[in-house]
Amino acid sequence: MMPISIVLSATSGQPIYAQIREQIKEQILSGDLAAGDPLPSIRALARDLGVSVITTTRAYNDLASAGLIANMQGKGSFILPTSPETLKQEALSRIEGHFGGGSKPGTQCCVAFDRCPGIVTTVEFGGIMNQENVLEFNRVTKRYDNVCLNLSLQVPRGYITGFVGANGAGKTTTLRLALGLAHPDSREVTKLDHNQVGVVFDTPHYPDNLRLGQLSGQVANFYTNWD
């Protein structure tokens, strides 16, 4: 049985069943849990987490209603195959929820990646306003073995762009292309204003003991007009 990682918080403000549901969903969408993998039984998970069976039952039922798992009487619960369209819709839903109900012109534009066999595509979320783009890719391609990244992306000045996708979808490759750390195989138009684009990762890679001034000094090395 594949191990799953669930950390519950009594101070998050989110119901326990929802915390269980969302953390299992995240592991499914990220590829950590694959199609066919068995989940712990409802009773076993309740015992391990120290919660009621009613709580784990609701979490599993929600996942089954979303088409992510199958609850089979007498056999247990198993991860279902997830289509690229489902991955895309789930990613967009999480982006919309994170930004409080959808895109707001001039403040955010998010990109979600979905993966099909041998190809990665992108989907833009939020309207692109008629303003200067600080990052612009038009039909940029990068191939690794049998996987090809096909990228068309515009990020206007003042937008926050979030990349959401499973491992191997092309998020890091896109950042490497944007920063000039990787070279595209082909392209029509690219535009990048390095002094207007910054990158924030979901996990910080700076030492915890750095003070704000020290951190600012390190980041300033990447920008000629850092103030």
N, C-alpha and C positions, 0 to 999 in steps of 0.2 A: 504494500500500500504506500502510495506517495505521501511523504510528510507534508503537512500544511502548516503555515506559520500564522498564528492569530494572536494579536496583542490587544487586550481589552482595556478600555479606559473608563473610569467612573466619572471623569470630569469633562469629557469631550462634548457632552450635551446630546450625543447621538445614542439612540436606543441600542441595547446590547445586540439584539437580533440583527439590526442594520449594520453594526460594526462587523459582525461575523459575515453577513452577506457580502458587504462591500470588499472585505479583505480577500474572501475566496474569489469573488468576481475579478478583482485585480490580478490575482495569480493565474486565473484562466486567461484573461486578455493579454497578459504579458508573456504567456507561453510556459510559465513555470509549472502549470498543470495542463497536461495534454489530453486530447480526446481519448476516452477509454480508461483514464486513470480513475481508480476507486477513491471515494472520499470516506473518512471515518463514519461509522454509523452515527445516527442521531444521538443515541444514548451514550456512545463512547465519547463523542465530542462534548456533549453536555458534562460528562464526568470530568474530562480533562480540563475544561474551562471553568468548572465550578458554577455552572448555570443550570437552569431548568431545561428539561426536555422540550417544554413548550417553546422556549426561546430558540433552540437549535432547529426544531421542526419548522418554525416560521421562516427562519433564514433559508433552509433548504427548499421550502415551498416557493419562496420568492425567486430563488435561483432557477427552479424548475419552470416557473411561469415565464421567466425571461428566456427560456430555451437554452440555458447554459449547462444544466445537469438533468439527469433522468433519475427519478426515485423509483426503483423497481422493488416491489413487494417481495420479501424473502431473499433478495439478493443484495440490496444495498443501493447506494447512490453513486453515479458515475458521470464523469465529464463528457458532455456531448461535443461533437465536431462543431466548430464555430466558423461560419462563413465570413469572408472578407467584408461583406456588407454589414453583418452584425457587428464586427469589430469596429468598422467605421462609425456606425450609428452610436455605439456605446461610447466611443472616444469623443464624438461631438457632444453627446449628452453631458459627459463629465466636464468638458470644456465650458459648456454653457452654464452648468451649475456652478463651476468654480468662479466664473466672472459675474455671477448674480443675475442670470436670466437672459443671456444672449449678448451679442456684440453691440458696442456703442460706437457710432462713427467717430473716427479720429482717436480712439483710445485703445482698440484691440483688434487683432486679426489672428486667428489661430489656424494651425495646419495639423491635420491628422493623417497618419499614414496607414494604409491597409496593405496587406501582403497577399499576393496570389503566387502560385508556383512560377518562379522564374522572373517575376516582375514586381516592382514597387511603384505605386502611384500616389499622388497627393490630392487632397481635397481642401479647398479653402473655405473657412468659416468666417462670416462677417463681410460686410460690404467694403469694397475698396473705394476710397474717396478720390476725387480728382485733385490730388496733391502730389508733391514730389516723393518718389520712392527712394529710400535709402538702401534698399536691397531689392534686386530684380534679377530673376533667372527666367529665361525663355527657352524651353526645350533643351535643357542641359541634361546630358546623359553621362552616367558613370557605371561601368560594368565590372563586376567581380565574379569570375567563374561563370555560372549560369544565371546569375541574378543581376538585373539591370535597374538602376534608379533613373526614372524619367521625371524631371523636375521642372515645373513652371510655377513661379512664386513671385509675388510682389508684396513688399512690406513698406507701407507709407511711413513718413516721418511721424513720430508720436505713437506708433502702434506697438503693442506687446504681442509677440508671436510665440505661441506654445506649440511644441512638437510632442505629439502623443502617438505611440505605436509600440508594437511588440518588438522584442529583441530581433535584430536583423532587418528591421523594416526600412532603415535608411536614415535615421535621425542623426547619428554621429557623422555619417558620410556627408549629409547636407551641411552640417556645421563646418566640417573640414573644407568643403568646397567654398563655403561663404568666407572662411578665414584665409583661403589661399593655401591651405595645408594639403590639399589634394587637387589634382588637375583633371578636369572633365575630359571625357573621350570625344564629345562633340557638343556644340552649343550654337545658338543663334544670337542671343543678346544676353549679356550679363552686366550688372551694375552693382557696385558695392562702395559705399562711403564708410571706410573703416572707423572714422572718428564719430560716426553717428549710430553705430551698431555695437551693442554689448551682448554678452552671453551669460546667462545664469543657469547653472545646472541644478537638478533636483537635490543633489548631495554636495555640500561644500567640500572643497579640496584644500582649504587653507587650514593651517594649524589653529587649534582652538584657543591657544594662548596669545594670539595676535591682538593687539589693540587696534581701534578704528584707524588711528593715524598710520600705523604700520601697514595695515591692510590697504589703505588708500594709496600709500607709497608704492606698493607692489603693483596695484592695478594701473596706476598712472603711467607705468612704463609702456603700456600698450596704446596709449592715446596721446597725441601731440598737443591737444588742447584741453587736457584734464585740469579741472579747477577745484 
